[in-house]
């Protein structure tokens, strides 16, 4: 049988107590000057030397050469109180956890009146003093306040706040502290050398961490490792497996995988943790400890070796990992792991919580504003290494677009005015090749809006982005990952622009400093290009990512991935593509439903007939001379979905004029989706700020032209 290490190496003088100089030095001075008080209160964590110091104090007081700070160790009192000694009858240790009542206090009060049997003082050491009840303390209060001259009290407790205030005020309070890791590591190395045990590299830091700064707990852990060690001594693998910590190599793999965004390696590490029976919470705690070390290395630099007590090879490895991750990413990762540890407390599925924690580490975009600094730092590192090209100034797009999607013109027309050669009329009468784009050439003789509106109705340039080598990971992919944050910032800058972009546009491409947004239809793209919406989007992109870019629109896409885009408007309502219109015109008359008739003002009916006439031509041949200038009437703007405005999406309820040709009487099916852009909104700042109303709003803001009004 062998005695435990913490008992064999219990200090026998104040000089042997480690890490408590703030307590031992004042007590030594008090003993030297003869200013020892009648009662002391020693408080602090368990295993830090409270009871041991109380025994040393009793030994110093009762030494034959004392009171002295250095007991002789040869007198009867010193030998009795030494390690392995029988103890002294004049030094009484009381377990207050089991002797905490009023009767125990009264019994102690009666015994203090007796003089010491042999020594100079009768010393009472009350361990776990906070367990004494309030009634017990009150019964002992008078004795502690005015004890006999030969009596000394020493209260030892881990919770001084639970000790009665009147007792604390009558004692000298000395708070003990946990021993620093560096001091405790050196002490353990000395003990291992005295024991003749070989300790492997990296074992002592694990022992110190397991002890938590408590000398007694640390010595118990070391004693356990020594007892289970073989001829090779205490190795790192034995310490890791016995103490349940995560192996350093596994932590290295996880940290490097997080830095590289390698999710497969991270989740394989989680699988290894579960397969080996390790507690997921312990793995998360070890990972947080490693991130803490990396944060210190990133902040301190070369001086981190002394702060963390790391060998040179481990410090070099941590320095490389800290440089790879970056300070912002390290701070964010530490916060994520710390929050995950709190969620794992009491969780029914710790493995699930650990996997979610790893997913949050790998997906910084899911962390909202908390991961913004880490993402910007990652982008800056890519720019510095050439991964993401720095945005450059891009000249304005040419007047003629080179993209496969034709430019969009959405300006409504008024009564024709023949002021251009008629030779261009056959070209203007060509049929539409596909419903995705609309002709860009203006029909000769068509009257335009005032200068301000005419400039706003210019075709939206959808230039093909210049060819360039894509960056690592793709610039467009980077913007798509941050698009949610960009939309959030856009909401604070311009809510009207946000309502247009959030539901109707997606990131199509981003290269060469030009961000292309794909809209659901050309009409929405035209509306986006008319105002300063592109400027607000560019500003939001810059505030979120720090990237300066030009924003352009592309129409005819389908951002909603399956949501049908509205068809091209015609005759004041909605129509299908030209091919479907021709098929409807060729259908037998008996298969067409009759159109309801109602009275329409003559001027309005005449205008509708003139606009609808070109749409009925099934062939691309030139129109008659009197109607050539109607061949390429640009469609009005496509409205945003509004189920409440059903009357705008029902062309069958708007009868044509009686004098319209027969093909124009064919009904046109309503689109699958309701109109999209006639919804009044509280966020429509343009309408509120314009100070317009009535017909002026229709003409200037909504882009329409009033042909006639119905006073009825």
C-alpha positions as CSV (number, residue, x, y, z in Angstrom):
1,X,0.0,0.0,0.0
2,X,1.1,3.5,-0.7
3,X,0.0,6.9,0.6
4,X,-1.6,9.3,-1.8
5,X,0.7,12.0,-3.3
6,X,-1.3,14.9,-1.8
7,X,-0.7,13.4,1.7
8,X,2.9,12.5,1.3
9,X,3.8,15.9,-0.1
10,X,1.6,18.1,2.2
11,X,3.5,21.2,3.2
12,X,4.8,21.4,6.7
13,X,5.7,25.1,6.7
14,X,4.6,28.3,5.0
15,X,7.6,28.3,2.8
16,X,6.5,25.0,1.2
17,X,3.0,26.3,0.3
18,X,2.9,27.2,-3.4
19,X,0.9,29.8,-5.1
20,X,-0.4,31.5,-1.9
21,X,2.2,34.0,-1.1
22,X,-0.4,36.7,-0.6
23,X,-1.5,34.7,2.5
24,X,1.7,33.1,3.8
25,X,3.7,36.3,3.7
26,X,1.3,38.3,6.0
27,X,0.9,35.4,8.4
28,X,4.7,35.0,8.6
29,X,5.1,38.7,9.4
30,X,2.4,38.5,12.0
31,X,4.1,35.5,13.7
32,X,7.4,37.3,13.6
33,X,6.0,40.4,15.2
34,X,3.8,38.6,17.7
35,X,0.6,40.1,16.4
36,X,-1.4,36.9,16.0
37,X,-5.1,37.5,16.4
38,X,-7.6,35.2,18.1
39,X,-9.6,34.2,15.0
40,X,-8.9,33.6,11.3
41,X,-11.1,32.9,8.3
42,X,-9.5,31.0,5.4
43,X,-11.6,30.9,2.3
44,X,-11.0,29.7,-1.2
45,X,-11.6,26.8,-3.7
46,X,-11.1,23.3,-2.6
47,X,-7.7,21.8,-2.5
48,X,-5.8,25.1,-2.5
49,X,-4.3,24.8,1.1
50,X,-6.8,26.2,3.6
51,X,-6.8,23.4,6.1
52,X,-3.1,22.7,5.5
53,X,-2.3,26.4,6.3
54,X,-4.4,26.2,9.4
55,X,-2.4,23.2,10.6
56,X,0.9,25.0,9.8
57,X,-0.4,28.0,11.8
58,X,-1.2,25.8,14.8
59,X,2.3,24.2,14.5
60,X,3.9,27.6,14.4
61,X,2.0,28.8,17.5
62,X,2.7,25.7,19.6
63,X,6.3,25.2,18.7
64,X,8.6,25.2,21.7
65,X,10.7,27.9,20.0
66,X,7.7,29.9,19.0
67,X,5.5,31.5,18.2
68,X,7.7,31.4,15.1
69,X,7.1,31.4,11.3
70,X,9.6,28.4,11.0
71,X,8.7,25.5,13.2
72,X,11.7,23.5,14.5
73,X,10.2,20.1,13.5
74,X,11.9,18.3,16.5
75,X,9.8,19.3,19.5
76,X,6.9,17.1,20.5
77,X,4.3,19.5,19.2
78,X,6.0,19.8,15.8
79,X,6.4,16.0,15.5
80,X,2.8,15.4,16.5
81,X,1.5,17.8,13.8
82,X,3.9,16.6,11.1
83,X,2.8,14.5,8.2
84,X,2.0,11.0,9.4
85,X,2.0,12.2,13.1
86,X,-0.6,11.2,15.6
87,X,-1.9,14.7,16.1
88,X,-2.1,16.9,19.1
89,X,-4.7,16.9,21.8
90,X,-4.5,20.7,21.9
91,X,-5.3,21.1,18.2
92,X,-8.9,20.1,17.5
93,X,-10.3,19.8,14.0
94,X,-14.0,19.9,13.8
95,X,-16.1,18.9,10.7
96,X,-18.7,21.7,10.7
97,X,-20.7,19.8,8.1
98,X,-21.7,17.2,10.7
99,X,-21.4,19.4,13.8
100,X,-23.3,22.5,12.8
101,X,-26.2,22.7,15.3
102,X,-26.8,24.7,18.4
103,X,-25.9,21.8,20.7
104,X,-22.5,21.4,19.0
105,X,-21.9,25.1,19.4
106,X,-22.8,24.9,23.1
107,X,-20.5,21.9,23.6
108,X,-17.6,23.8,22.0
109,X,-18.3,26.9,24.1
110,X,-18.0,24.8,27.3
111,X,-14.7,23.1,26.2
112,X,-12.9,26.3,25.3
113,X,-12.8,27.2,29.0
114,X,-10.3,24.4,29.7
115,X,-6.6,25.2,29.5
116,X,-4.3,23.4,27.0
117,X,-3.0,20.0,28.1
118,X,0.6,20.5,26.9
119,X,1.0,23.3,24.3
120,X,0.9,27.0,24.4
121,X,-2.5,27.5,22.7
122,X,-5.6,25.4,22.2
123,X,-6.4,25.8,18.5
124,X,-9.9,24.9,17.1
125,X,-10.0,24.4,13.3
126,X,-13.6,24.4,11.9
127,X,-13.6,22.9,8.4
128,X,-16.5,23.7,6.1
129,X,-17.6,26.5,8.4
130,X,-20.3,27.7,6.0
131,X,-22.3,24.6,7.0
132,X,-22.9,25.8,10.5
133,X,-26.4,27.0,11.0
134,X,-27.3,30.6,11.9
135,X,-28.4,29.5,15.3
136,X,-25.2,27.6,15.8
137,X,-23.1,30.7,14.9
138,X,-25.2,32.9,17.2
139,X,-24.6,30.4,20.0
140,X,-20.8,30.6,19.3
141,X,-20.7,34.4,18.6
142,X,-19.8,35.6,22.1
143,X,-17.1,33.0,22.4
144,X,-15.5,34.0,19.1
145,X,-15.7,37.6,19.9
146,X,-14.1,37.3,23.3
147,X,-12.3,34.0,23.6
148,X,-10.0,33.0,26.5
149,X,-6.4,34.1,25.9
150,X,-5.3,30.5,25.3
151,X,-7.8,29.8,22.5
152,X,-7.4,30.4,18.8
153,X,-10.1,29.8,16.1
154,X,-9.5,29.1,12.4
155,X,-12.5,28.8,10.2
156,X,-12.0,27.2,6.8
157,X,-14.7,27.5,4.1
158,X,-15.2,27.4,0.4
159,X,-18.2,29.8,0.6
160,X,-17.4,32.7,2.9
161,X,-20.6,34.5,2.0
162,X,-22.6,31.9,3.9
163,X,-20.7,32.5,7.1
164,X,-22.6,34.8,9.4
165,X,-21.6,38.4,8.9
166,X,-21.1,38.9,12.7
167,X,-18.6,36.0,12.6
168,X,-16.7,37.4,9.6
169,X,-16.4,40.8,11.2
170,X,-14.6,39.3,14.2
171,X,-11.9,37.4,12.2
172,X,-9.0,38.1,9.9
173,X,-10.1,37.0,6.5
174,X,-7.5,35.5,4.1
175,X,-8.8,34.5,0.7
176,X,-6.9,31.6,-1.0
177,X,-6.7,31.3,-4.8
178,X,-6.2,28.6,-7.4
179,X,-2.6,28.0,-8.3
180,X,-1.5,29.4,-11.8
181,X,-0.8,26.7,-14.4
182,X,2.8,27.6,-15.0
183,X,3.6,27.4,-11.3
184,X,1.7,24.1,-10.9
185,X,3.4,22.5,-13.9
186,X,6.8,23.2,-12.5
187,X,5.8,21.8,-9.2
188,X,4.5,18.6,-10.8
189,X,7.7,18.1,-12.8
190,X,9.6,18.4,-9.6
191,X,7.4,15.8,-7.8
192,X,7.7,13.4,-10.8
193,X,11.5,13.7,-10.7
194,X,11.4,13.0,-7.0
195,X,9.2,10.0,-7.5
196,X,11.4,8.7,-10.4
197,X,8.6,8.6,-13.0
198,X,9.0,9.5,-16.6
199,X,6.4,11.9,-17.8
200,X,5.7,12.1,-21.6
201,X,5.6,15.4,-23.6
202,X,2.3,17.2,-23.3
203,X,1.1,15.2,-20.3
204,X,1.6,17.8,-17.5
205,X,-0.6,20.5,-19.2
206,X,-3.4,17.9,-19.4
207,X,-2.9,17.1,-15.7
208,X,-2.9,20.7,-14.7
209,X,-6.1,21.3,-16.8
210,X,-7.8,18.3,-15.2
211,X,-6.9,19.6,-11.8
212,X,-8.4,23.0,-12.5
213,X,-5.8,24.9,-10.4
214,X,-6.4,22.9,-7.3
215,X,-3.2,21.4,-5.9
216,X,-4.9,18.5,-4.2
217,X,-7.0,17.6,-7.3
218,X,-4.0,17.9,-9.6
219,X,-1.9,15.6,-7.4
220,X,-4.7,13.1,-7.4
221,X,-4.8,13.1,-11.2
222,X,-1.1,12.7,-11.4
223,X,-1.2,9.9,-8.8
224,X,-3.8,8.1,-10.9
225,X,-1.7,8.3,-14.1
226,X,1.5,7.2,-12.4
227,X,-0.4,4.2,-10.9
228,X,-1.6,3.1,-14.3
229,X,1.6,3.8,-16.3
230,X,3.9,1.1,-17.6
231,X,7.6,0.8,-17.9
232,X,7.7,3.6,-20.5
233,X,6.2,6.0,-18.0
234,X,3.1,8.3,-18.4
235,X,2.6,8.8,-22.2
236,X,0.5,11.3,-23.9
237,X,-1.9,8.7,-25.4
238,X,-2.5,7.2,-21.9
239,X,-3.2,10.6,-20.4
240,X,-5.6,11.5,-23.3
241,X,-7.5,8.2,-23.1
242,X,-7.7,8.2,-19.3
243,X,-8.6,11.8,-18.8
244,X,-11.1,11.8,-21.7
245,X,-9.6,14.8,-23.6
246,X,-9.5,15.2,-27.3
247,X,-6.2,14.3,-29.0
248,X,-4.2,17.3,-30.2
249,X,-4.0,15.8,-33.7
250,X,-7.8,15.6,-34.0
251,X,-8.1,19.2,-32.9
252,X,-5.5,20.2,-35.5
253,X,-7.5,18.4,-38.2
254,X,-10.7,20.1,-37.2
255,X,-9.2,23.6,-37.0
256,X,-7.5,23.3,-40.4
257,X,-10.7,21.9,-41.9
258,X,-12.7,24.9,-40.6
259,X,-10.2,27.3,-42.0
260,X,-10.3,25.5,-45.4
261,X,-14.1,25.1,-45.4
262,X,-13.7,21.3,-45.6
263,X,-17.0,20.1,-44.1
264,X,-16.3,16.4,-44.8
265,X,-13.2,16.4,-42.6
266,X,-15.1,18.2,-39.8
267,X,-18.0,15.8,-39.8
268,X,-15.6,12.8,-40.0
269,X,-14.0,14.1,-36.8
270,X,-17.4,14.2,-35.2
271,X,-17.9,10.6,-36.2
272,X,-14.6,9.7,-34.7
273,X,-15.6,11.4,-31.4
274,X,-18.8,9.4,-31.2
275,X,-17.2,6.1,-32.2
276,X,-14.6,6.4,-29.5
277,X,-17.2,7.0,-26.8
278,X,-16.0,10.5,-26.1
279,X,-18.5,12.9,-24.7
280,X,-19.5,15.5,-27.4
281,X,-19.6,18.2,-24.8
282,X,-16.0,17.5,-23.8
283,X,-15.0,17.7,-27.5
284,X,-16.7,21.0,-27.9
285,X,-15.0,22.2,-24.7
286,X,-11.6,21.1,-26.0
287,X,-12.3,22.9,-29.3
288,X,-13.2,26.1,-27.5
289,X,-9.9,25.7,-25.5
290,X,-8.0,25.4,-28.8
291,X,-9.8,28.5,-30.3
292,X,-8.9,30.4,-27.1
293,X,-5.2,29.5,-27.6
294,X,-5.4,30.6,-31.2
295,X,-7.0,33.9,-30.3
296,X,-4.2,34.6,-27.8
297,X,-1.6,33.6,-30.4
298,X,-3.1,35.9,-33.0
299,X,-3.3,38.8,-30.5
300,X,0.1,38.4,-28.8
301,X,2.2,36.9,-31.5
302,X,5.7,35.7,-30.5
303,X,5.0,36.3,-26.8
304,X,2.2,33.7,-26.7
305,X,4.6,30.9,-25.9
306,X,5.2,32.3,-22.4
307,X,1.5,33.1,-21.9
308,X,0.3,29.6,-22.9
309,X,3.4,27.7,-21.7
310,X,3.7,26.0,-25.1
311,X,6.7,24.3,-26.6
312,X,8.2,25.7,-29.7
313,X,6.8,23.2,-32.1
314,X,3.3,23.5,-30.7
315,X,3.6,27.3,-30.8
316,X,4.6,27.2,-34.5
317,X,1.7,25.0,-35.3
318,X,-0.8,27.3,-33.6
319,X,0.7,30.4,-35.2
320,X,0.2,28.9,-38.6
321,X,-3.4,28.0,-37.8
322,X,-4.2,31.5,-36.4
323,X,-2.8,33.1,-39.5
324,X,-4.9,30.8,-41.7
325,X,-8.1,31.6,-39.9
326,X,-7.7,35.3,-39.1
327,X,-8.6,37.2,-36.0
328,X,-12.2,37.9,-37.0
329,X,-12.9,34.3,-37.9
330,X,-11.3,33.1,-34.7
331,X,-13.4,35.4,-32.6
332,X,-16.6,34.4,-34.4
333,X,-15.8,30.7,-34.2
334,X,-15.1,31.0,-30.4
335,X,-18.4,32.8,-29.9
336,X,-20.3,30.1,-31.9
337,X,-18.7,27.2,-29.9
338,X,-19.3,29.0,-26.6
339,X,-23.0,29.4,-27.5
340,X,-23.2,25.8,-28.7
341,X,-21.8,24.6,-25.3
342,X,-24.6,26.4,-23.5
343,X,-27.2,24.7,-25.8
344,X,-25.6,21.3,-25.2
345,X,-26.2,21.5,-21.5
346,X,-29.0,19.1,-20.7
347,X,-29.6,18.4,-24.4
348,X,-31.3,15.1,-25.2
349,X,-29.1,14.6,-28.3
350,X,-25.6,16.0,-27.7
351,X,-24.4,14.6,-31.0
352,X,-27.0,16.5,-32.9
353,X,-26.1,19.7,-31.1
354,X,-22.4,19.1,-31.9
355,X,-23.2,18.6,-35.6
356,X,-25.3,21.8,-35.7
357,X,-22.4,23.6,-34.0
358,X,-20.0,22.4,-36.7
359,X,-22.4,23.5,-39.4
360,X,-22.6,27.0,-38.0
361,X,-18.8,27.1,-38.0
362,X,-18.7,26.2,-41.7
363,X,-21.5,28.5,-42.8
364,X,-20.6,32.1,-41.8
365,X,-23.5,33.5,-43.9
366,X,-26.0,31.8,-41.6
367,X,-24.6,33.8,-38.7
368,X,-26.1,37.1,-39.8
369,X,-24.2,40.3,-38.8
370,X,-22.1,38.3,-36.4
371,X,-20.0,36.8,-39.2
372,X,-19.7,40.0,-41.3
373,X,-16.2,40.7,-40.1
374,X,-15.0,37.2,-40.7
375,X,-16.4,37.2,-44.3
376,X,-14.9,40.6,-45.1
377,X,-11.5,39.4,-43.8
378,X,-11.8,36.3,-45.9
379,X,-12.6,38.5,-49.0
380,X,-9.6,40.7,-48.2
381,X,-7.3,37.7,-48.1
382,X,-8.6,36.5,-51.4
383,X,-8.0,39.9,-52.9
384,X,-4.5,40.1,-51.6
385,X,-3.7,36.6,-53.0
386,X,-5.4,37.2,-56.3
387,X,-8.4,35.0,-55.6
388,X,-11.0,37.7,-56.1
389,X,-10.1,40.5,-58.5
390,X,-10.5,44.0,-57.2
391,X,-13.4,45.8,-58.8
392,X,-12.4,48.2,-61.5
393,X,-14.2,51.1,-63.0
394,X,-16.3,49.9,-66.0
395,X,-17.4,52.3,-68.7
396,X,-21.1,52.8,-69.3
397,X,-22.6,50.2,-71.7
398,X,-22.8,51.0,-75.3
399,X,-26.0,52.2,-76.9
400,X,-26.5,49.0,-78.8
401,X,-26.5,45.9,-76.6
402,X,-24.5,42.8,-77.6
403,X,-26.4,40.5,-75.3
404,X,-28.7,37.8,-76.7
405,X,-31.6,39.4,-74.9
406,X,-33.0,42.3,-76.8
407,X,-33.3,45.8,-75.2
408,X,-36.6,46.7,-73.6
409,X,-38.8,49.7,-74.4
410,X,-41.8,50.3,-72.3
411,X,-42.9,53.7,-73.3
412,X,-46.6,54.1,-74.0
413,X,-47.6,55.8,-77.2
414,X,-50.1,58.5,-78.1
415,X,-51.7,59.6,-81.4
416,X,-49.4,59.0,-84.3
417,X,-47.7,61.9,-86.0
418,X,-46.0,61.3,-89.4
419,X,-42.6,63.1,-89.1
420,X,-40.2,60.4,-90.3
421,X,-39.7,58.6,-93.7
422,X,-42.1,55.8,-94.3
423,X,-39.3,53.6,-95.8
424,X,-38.7,52.2,-92.3
425,X,-42.2,50.9,-91.9
426,X,-41.7,47.4,-93.3
427,X,-38.8,46.8,-90.9
428,X,-40.9,47.9,-88.0
429,X,-43.7,45.5,-88.9
430,X,-41.6,42.4,-88.4
431,X,-43.1,39.8,-86.0
432,X,-41.7,39.2,-82.6
433,X,-39.4,36.2,-82.7
434,X,-39.9,35.1,-79.0
435,X,-41.9,36.5,-76.1
436,X,-38.8,37.0,-74.0
437,X,-37.7,40.2,-75.7
438,X,-39.4,43.1,-77.5
439,X,-38.2,45.1,-80.5
440,X,-36.0,48.1,-79.7
441,X,-36.5,50.1,-82.9
442,X,-38.9,53.0,-82.6
443,X,-41.7,53.2,-85.0
444,X,-41.3,56.3,-87.2
445,X,-43.8,58.9,-86.4
446,X,-44.6,57.8,-82.9
447,X,-44.9,60.7,-80.5
448,X,-42.8,60.4,-77.4
449,X,-43.1,61.6,-73.8
450,X,-41.6,64.9,-72.5
451,X,-37.8,64.9,-72.3
452,X,-37.6,63.6,-68.7
453,X,-39.9,60.6,-69.3
454,X,-38.3,59.9,-72.7
455,X,-34.9,59.6,-71.1
456,X,-36.3,57.2,-68.5
457,X,-37.8,55.0,-71.2
458,X,-34.6,54.3,-73.0
459,X,-33.8,50.6,-73.6
460,X,-32.3,48.7,-70.8
461,X,-28.8,47.6,-71.8
462,X,-28.3,43.9,-71.1
463,X,-24.7,43.7,-72.2
464,X,-22.9,40.3,-72.1
465,X,-20.3,40.6,-69.3
466,X,-16.7,40.8,-70.6
467,X,-14.9,37.5,-70.6
468,X,-12.6,37.1,-67.7
469,X,-11.2,34.2,-65.7
470,X,-13.5,33.4,-62.8
471,X,-12.1,33.9,-59.3
472,X,-11.6,31.1,-56.8
473,X,-15.1,30.1,-55.7
474,X,-16.7,32.5,-58.3
475,X,-17.5,36.2,-57.8
476,X,-21.2,35.6,-58.5
477,X,-21.3,32.8,-55.9
478,X,-19.8,35.1,-53.3
479,X,-22.4,37.8,-54.0
480,X,-25.2,35.2,-53.9
481,X,-24.0,34.0,-50.5
482,X,-24.2,37.5,-49.2
483,X,-27.3,38.5,-51.1
484,X,-29.6,38.2,-48.0
485,X,-27.4,40.7,-46.1
486,X,-27.4,43.0,-49.2
487,X,-31.2,43.0,-49.4
488,X,-31.4,43.7,-45.6
489,X,-29.2,46.8,-46.1
490,X,-31.2,47.8,-49.2
491,X,-34.3,47.7,-47.1
492,X,-32.9,50.4,-44.8
493,X,-31.7,52.5,-47.8
494,X,-34.7,52.4,-50.1
495,X,-37.7,50.3,-49.3
496,X,-39.3,50.8,-52.8
497,X,-36.2,49.5,-54.5
498,X,-36.1,46.6,-52.0
499,X,-39.7,45.7,-52.9
500,X,-38.8,45.6,-56.6
501,X,-35.6,43.7,-56.3
502,X,-36.3,41.2,-53.4
503,X,-39.2,39.4,-55.1
504,X,-38.4,39.9,-58.8
505,X,-34.6,39.7,-59.2
506,X,-31.7,37.3,-58.6
507,X,-28.0,37.6,-59.1
508,X,-27.3,36.4,-62.6
509,X,-23.6,37.2,-62.9
510,X,-20.9,39.3,-61.4
511,X,-17.6,39.8,-63.1
512,X,-15.4,42.7,-64.2
513,X,-17.0,44.9,-61.6
514,X,-20.5,44.6,-63.1
515,X,-23.3,43.0,-61.2
516,X,-26.1,41.7,-63.4
517,X,-29.6,41.1,-61.9
518,X,-32.0,38.8,-63.7
519,X,-35.5,40.1,-63.5
520,X,-38.7,38.1,-64.1
521,X,-39.6,40.1,-67.2
522,X,-38.2,42.8,-69.4
523,X,-40.8,45.3,-68.1
524,X,-39.6,44.9,-64.6
525,X,-36.0,45.3,-65.8
526,X,-37.0,48.5,-67.6
527,X,-38.6,49.9,-64.5
528,X,-35.5,49.1,-62.5
529,X,-33.3,51.0,-65.0
530,X,-35.5,54.1,-65.2
531,X,-34.8,55.4,-61.7
532,X,-31.9,55.4,-59.3
533,X,-32.6,51.8,-58.1
534,X,-29.2,50.6,-59.4
535,X,-27.4,53.1,-57.3
536,X,-29.2,52.0,-54.2
537,X,-28.3,48.4,-54.9
538,X,-24.7,49.3,-55.5
539,X,-24.6,51.2,-52.3
540,X,-26.0,48.3,-50.3
541,X,-23.6,45.9,-51.9
542,X,-20.7,48.2,-51.0
543,X,-21.8,48.6,-47.4
544,X,-22.2,44.8,-46.9
545,X,-19.2,43.5,-48.8
546,X,-16.9,46.5,-49.4
547,X,-17.1,45.8,-53.2
548,X,-17.7,48.7,-55.6
549,X,-19.6,47.5,-58.6
550,X,-21.9,48.8,-61.3
551,X,-25.4,47.2,-61.3
552,X,-27.3,46.4,-64.5
553,X,-30.6,44.6,-65.2
554,X,-31.5,41.7,-67.5
555,X,-35.1,40.9,-68.3
556,X,-36.9,37.7,-69.3
557,X,-35.6,35.5,-66.4
558,X,-37.6,33.6,-63.9
559,X,-36.2,34.4,-60.4
560,X,-39.0,32.5,-58.7
561,X,-38.0,29.2,-60.2
562,X,-41.3,28.0,-61.4
563,X,-43.5,31.1,-61.1
564,X,-45.0,32.0,-64.5
565,X,-44.1,35.4,-65.7
566,X,-46.9,37.6,-67.0
567,X,-47.4,37.7,-70.8
568,X,-47.0,40.7,-73.1
569,X,-49.8,43.2,-72.6
570,X,-52.0,44.3,-75.5
571,X,-55.3,46.0,-76.1
572,X,-55.4,47.5,-72.7
573,X,-55.2,44.0,-71.1
574,X,-53.0,40.9,-71.3
575,X,-52.2,38.7,-74.3
576,X,-50.3,35.6,-75.2
577,X,-47.2,35.5,-77.4
578,X,-47.7,36.2,-81.1
579,X,-47.8,32.5,-82.1
580,X,-50.6,31.8,-79.7
581,X,-52.6,34.8,-80.9
582,X,-52.3,33.6,-84.5
583,X,-53.5,30.2,-83.5
584,X,-56.5,31.8,-81.7
585,X,-57.3,33.8,-84.8
586,X,-57.2,30.7,-87.0
587,X,-59.6,28.8,-84.7
588,X,-63.2,28.4,-85.9
589,X,-65.6,31.1,-84.9
590,X,-68.0,28.7,-83.2
591,X,-65.2,27.7,-80.8
592,X,-64.6,31.2,-79.5
593,X,-66.6,32.4,-76.6
594,X,-68.7,35.5,-77.2
595,X,-67.4,38.7,-75.8
596,X,-69.7,40.7,-73.5
597,X,-70.5,44.1,-74.9
598,X,-70.9,47.4,-73.1
599,X,-70.9,51.0,-74.1
600,X,-67.5,52.5,-74.7
601,X,-67.0,56.2,-75.6
602,X,-66.4,56.7,-79.3
603,X,-63.0,58.3,-78.8
604,X,-61.7,55.6,-76.6
605,X,-63.0,52.8,-78.8
606,X,-61.4,54.4,-81.9
607,X,-58.1,54.7,-80.1
608,X,-58.3,51.0,-79.0
609,X,-59.1,49.9,-82.4
610,X,-56.1,51.7,-83.8
611,X,-53.8,50.1,-81.3
612,X,-55.2,46.6,-81.6
613,X,-55.2,46.5,-85.3
614,X,-51.5,45.6,-85.8
615,X,-51.8,42.7,-83.3
616,X,-54.2,40.9,-85.6
617,X,-51.8,40.5,-88.5
618,X,-50.8,36.8,-88.6
619,X,-48.1,37.3,-91.3
620,X,-44.9,39.4,-91.2
621,X,-45.9,41.2,-94.4
622,X,-46.0,45.0,-94.4
623,X,-49.3,46.6,-93.2
624,X,-51.3,48.9,-95.4
625,X,-50.0,52.3,-96.0
626,X,-52.4,54.0,-93.6
627,X,-51.6,51.7,-90.7
628,X,-47.8,51.2,-90.9
629,X,-47.0,53.4,-88.0
630,X,-48.9,51.0,-85.6
631,X,-46.8,47.9,-86.5
632,X,-44.4,48.1,-83.6
633,X,-46.4,49.7,-80.8
634,X,-44.3,49.0,-77.6
635,X,-46.3,47.4,-74.8
636,X,-47.1,49.3,-71.6
637,X,-45.3,48.4,-68.4
638,X,-46.0,45.0,-66.9
639,X,-47.7,45.5,-63.6
640,X,-46.7,43.8,-60.4
641,X,-49.0,41.0,-59.1
642,X,-52.0,42.4,-57.3
643,X,-55.0,40.0,-56.9
644,X,-57.1,42.9,-55.9
645,X,-56.9,44.6,-59.3
646,X,-58.7,41.8,-61.2
647,X,-60.3,44.2,-63.6
648,X,-56.9,44.9,-65.2
649,X,-56.3,41.3,-65.9
650,X,-59.6,40.5,-67.7
651,X,-59.4,41.6,-71.3
652,X,-62.7,39.9,-72.1
653,X,-64.5,42.5,-70.1
654,X,-63.1,45.4,-72.2
655,X,-65.0,45.0,-75.5
656,X,-63.5,46.2,-78.7
657,X,-65.1,48.8,-81.0
658,X,-67.9,47.7,-83.3
659,X,-65.8,48.6,-86.3
660,X,-62.9,46.4,-85.4
661,X,-62.1,43.6,-87.9
662,X,-63.3,40.0,-87.3
663,X,-59.9,38.6,-86.2
664,X,-59.7,41.2,-83.4
665,X,-62.8,39.7,-81.8
666,X,-61.0,36.6,-80.7
667,X,-60.7,36.4,-76.9
668,X,-57.2,36.3,-75.4
669,X,-56.7,34.0,-72.4
670,X,-55.7,35.7,-69.2
671,X,-52.2,35.0,-67.9
672,X,-51.6,32.4,-65.2
673,X,-50.6,35.1,-62.7
674,X,-52.4,38.3,-61.8
675,X,-50.9,41.7,-62.7
676,X,-47.9,42.7,-60.8
677,X,-47.3,46.4,-60.7
678,X,-50.5,48.4,-60.0
679,X,-50.6,47.8,-56.3
680,X,-50.6,51.0,-54.3
681,X,-48.1,50.8,-51.5
682,X,-47.3,52.8,-48.4
683,X,-43.7,52.4,-49.3
684,X,-44.2,54.1,-52.8
685,X,-42.1,57.1,-51.9
686,X,-42.0,58.3,-55.5
687,X,-45.8,58.7,-55.6
688,X,-45.9,60.5,-52.2
689,X,-43.0,62.8,-53.0
690,X,-44.3,63.8,-56.4
691,X,-47.2,65.9,-55.1
692,X,-49.2,64.7,-58.1
693,X,-52.7,63.1,-58.3
694,X,-55.2,62.0,-60.8
695,X,-54.3,61.8,-64.5
696,X,-50.9,63.4,-63.8
697,X,-49.9,60.3,-61.7
698,X,-50.9,58.0,-64.5
699,X,-49.0,59.9,-67.1
700,X,-45.8,60.7,-65.2
701,X,-45.3,58.0,-62.6
702,X,-47.2,55.0,-63.8
703,X,-46.0,55.5,-67.4
704,X,-49.4,55.7,-69.0
705,X,-51.1,58.0,-71.4
706,X,-54.8,58.9,-70.9
707,X,-56.7,58.6,-74.2
708,X,-60.0,59.6,-72.8
709,X,-61.9,59.6,-69.5
710,X,-65.3,58.4,-68.7
711,X,-67.1,60.9,-66.5
712,X,-69.8,58.3,-65.7
